[in-house]
Amino acid sequence: MSKSSPFVSGAKRPNWRSATNYTALTRADPRSFAWEWLRRHRPYRCAWKERRMPPAAFGLLAYENPDRPTPEARPIWTGERDPRVIDSTPAPDRSGADDLFDIRALADLVSVEVDDAGTEHWLLSDGLWSVRLALHDGTLLAGPVLLEHRLVGLEAAAPKIQVLKQLIALARSGDLPAVLRPHEVRTPRWILELRTADGLAAGASQQELARAFFGSVISDRNWRTLSASYRLRVQRLVRTARRRLADPLTGPWFT
């Protein structure tokens, strides 16, 4: 494979021919697709090995092993990249002591990174959905805390309000109800784009991709005639896959 190819043969990839190998992504947060493209991104894989660039260059607070797929991976995106991060501080007034948040009750879901300013960046995730909290001027490590949450603006507050609902549900029951789990109608298309990238990395032709995606309607005899619409669909998938690999974080993953 040419060194200039955007398709990284070393990435841990599922067998692109089988849709069942991508089943976990059908229930995943859109941010999981940002991770799936980033871990296939050659510059990220090189940076992860060499540690010559700060992880923030890739929208992360810390490097995550690119061989960890969804739902094994736990990437923690920066607040600059991800608008769904709640900025919180410990409340100075303890009058709400019956409304404390105890991170220990969610220990099985927790990952954390602490930046140079001492801010704790918490990720609560089962690998498919994610809830992000940035705690300033305090710690969740010392026991239950009464939290204040900062919301600014109207449009900017909307995704954070949804995250607050998720956090409240987690604090109450330790899990997210189905109504608060992510559901994205574009997921099937996004999975096809990933399968396309993985197929090309494995050396598949566009005809092989079409046959795997669209079934027996594709044949050697009709590939150039009857299958024109399918060829166009595959060509669009290939163009999108190449674009995502070149710039993995510019998709609709964080909107």
C-alpha positions, 0 to 999 in steps of 0.5 A, a space after each residue: 500500500 502506498 504511503 500516501 494512502 489515507 487508508 491505514 492498514 494497521 487500524 483495528 477494523 471490523 470485517 467490512 463485508 458484514 453489517 453485523 460487525 458494526 451493530 454497536 454503532 446503531 445505538 451509539 452517540 454521534 460522537 462515537 462516529 467522530 472517534 471511529 473516523 479519528 482512530 482511522 486517521 493516519 496523522 492521529 495514529 502517528 501522533 498517538 505513537 510518537 506523542 509529539 503533538 498535544 491531544 488537543 490538536 485532535 479535539 481530545 483532552 488525552 490520547 486514546 488508543 486508536 485500536 479501541 473501537 466503540 464501545 471499548 473506547 472512552 475518548 474525552 473531547 475538549 469543551 472547545 470541540 464538544 458543545 455538550 459539556 456542562 461547566 460546573 463548580 461546587 456550590 458555596 452554599 450547602 443549604 441544598 445538602 440533600 441534593 448532593 452529587 456523588 460520583 462514586 455511585 457511578 464508578 463503573 461509568 467514570 473516566 476523568 482527566 485533570 488539566 494544568 489548571 486543575 479542572 476535572 474533566 469527567 466522562 460518564 459513559 457506557 461506550 455508546 452514550 456519553 455525558 460530560 462534566 467539567 468541574 472548575 475550582 473543586 473536586 468530585 474525588 473527596 465525596 458528595 458535592 452540591 453543584 452549580 451549573 453555568 449556562 450562557 445564552 439560549 442556543 448554546 444552552 440547549 445541548 447542555 440542558 439535555 446533558 443536565 437531564 441525562 446527569 440527573 437521570 444517572 444520579 437518580 438511577 445509575 442508568 439512562 432511560 431509553 428516552 434520554 439515549 441518543 437516536 440519530 436517523 442518519 446512523 445507517 448512512 454513517 455506518 455505510 461510510 465507515 464500511 466503505 473506508 474499511 472496504 477500501 483499506 482492505 483493497 475492495 473495488 467499488 463493485 465489491 462494495 456495491 455487491 456487499 451493500 446492495 446484494 445480488 442486484 449487482 452483477 458483473 454483467 449489469 455493473 456498467 448498465 443496470 447498476 448505474 444508480 448503485 455505482 453513483 451511490 458507491 462513488 458518493 460513499 467513496 468520496 465521503 469516506 476519503 473526506 472523513 479520513 482526511 478531516 475526521 472531526 468536521 462531520 455532524 458529530 458534535 452538532 
